Amino acid sequence: MAGDEAAPRIAAAVLEGTDPANALRGECAAVLARVFDETRDALRQRQSGFDLLLPDDEASNDRRAGGLAAWCEGFLHGLVAGAGAEHAELREQLAGEPLADIIADMLQITRAASDADADDEDEEEAYAELVEYLRVAVQIVYEELADLRPAPAP
């Protein structure tokens, strides 16, 4: 959205250390901005349009578990790494319920791994449950931190 400075700031943080003259850097920044906008819009609409960016269903269980772990790690990093992460009100909200429980769960998921001895159907069911839990958890985090976000641009 016009006037929204969060997407470029986030893209700059993600792309820090890359060559500013590289044409692919600009393309990556544009993709990140688009993903940011679409994600924000899906969370604003509160209609389950939000999806995690994870490996395809056809990927191996190991790759999907690793993707889920990396997604949680990235989410947690982003939650505290943005401007104002040192803000006392943010720390206070993250330490309270239900956010503290969500953060603890995500920290556990960062250690996710596929169980070679597990039944594929059981692993698929567990994976699907974790993905759905995370979708709901992210919506809760978004709602709980609404007061800390700047007002949306008109």
URWO-V738723 format. One record per residue. N is the residue number from 1. SS is DSSP state (H for helix, E for strand, C for the rest). OMEGA is omega in degrees with one decimal (999 if undefined). Layout:
# URWO-V738723
N|SS|OMEGA, N|SS|OMEGA
This chain:
# URWO-V738723
1|C|178.4, 2|C|178.5, 3|C|179.6, 4|C|-174.6, 5|C|-177.1, 6|H|-176.8, 7|H|178.5, 8|H|179.1, 9|H|179.8, 10|H|178.4, 11|H|179.5, 12|H|179.2, 13|H|-179.6, 14|H|-175.6, 15|C|179.3, 16|C|179.6, 17|C|176.3, 18|C|-177.7, 19|C|-179.7, 20|C|-179.8, 21|C|-178.9, 22|C|-178.2, 23|H|-179.8, 24|H|178.1, 25|H|178.2, 26|H|177.4, 27|H|178.2, 28|H|178.9, 29|H|179.3, 30|H|178.5, 31|H|178.8, 32|H|178.2, 33|H|179.7, 34|H|178.3, 35|H|177.8, 36|H|-178.1, 37|H|-179.0, 38|H|178.9, 39|H|178.9, 40|H|-179.7, 41|H|178.7, 42|H|179.1, 43|H|177.9, 44|H|-176.1, 45|H|176.3, 46|C|-178.0, 47|C|177.2, 48|C|177.4, 49|C|-178.3, 50|C|175.8, 51|C|176.1, 52|C|174.6, 53|C|-175.4, 54|C|175.5, 55|C|179.7, 56|C|178.2, 57|C|-179.4, 58|C|179.7, 59|C|179.5, 60|C|177.9, 61|H|177.8, 62|H|-178.6, 63|H|179.5, 64|H|177.1, 65|H|177.2, 66|H|177.4, 67|H|178.6, 68|H|177.9, 69|H|180.0, 70|H|179.0, 71|H|-179.9, 72|H|178.2, 73|H|178.9, 74|H|178.7, 75|H|-179.5, 76|H|177.1, 77|H|-179.8, 78|H|-179.1, 79|H|-176.1, 80|H|-173.6, 81|H|-177.1, 82|C|177.2, 83|C|178.4, 84|C|-179.2, 85|C|179.0, 86|C|-177.8, 87|C|-176.1, 88|H|-179.3, 89|H|177.0, 90|H|179.1, 91|H|-179.6, 92|H|-179.9, 93|H|-179.8, 94|H|-179.8, 95|H|-178.3, 96|C|177.8, 97|C|-0.2, 98|C|-173.3, 99|H|179.8, 100|H|178.2, 101|H|179.0, 102|H|179.9, 103|H|178.3, 104|H|178.2, 105|H|-179.8, 106|H|176.1, 107|H|176.1, 108|H|-178.4, 109|H|178.0, 110|C|177.9, 111|C|-177.4, 112|C|176.1, 113|C|177.6, 114|C|177.7, 115|C|-176.9, 116|C|-178.5, 117|C|-175.9, 118|C|175.1, 119|C|-178.5, 120|H|-179.6, 121|H|177.5, 122|H|178.6, 123|H|179.2, 124|H|179.4, 125|H|179.1, 126|H|179.1, 127|H|-179.5, 128|H|178.5, 129|H|178.1, 130|H|179.5, 131|H|179.7, 132|H|176.5, 133|H|-178.5, 134|H|177.6, 135|H|179.7, 136|H|-179.1, 137|H|179.5, 138|H|177.0, 139|H|178.1, 140|H|178.5, 141|H|-180.0, 142|H|-179.3, 143|H|-177.6, 144|H|-177.8, 145|C|-176.9, 146|H|-177.7, 147|H|-178.4, 148|H|180.0, 149|C|172.8, 150|C|178.3, 151|C|179.6, 152|C|176.9, 153|C|-179.3, 154|C|999
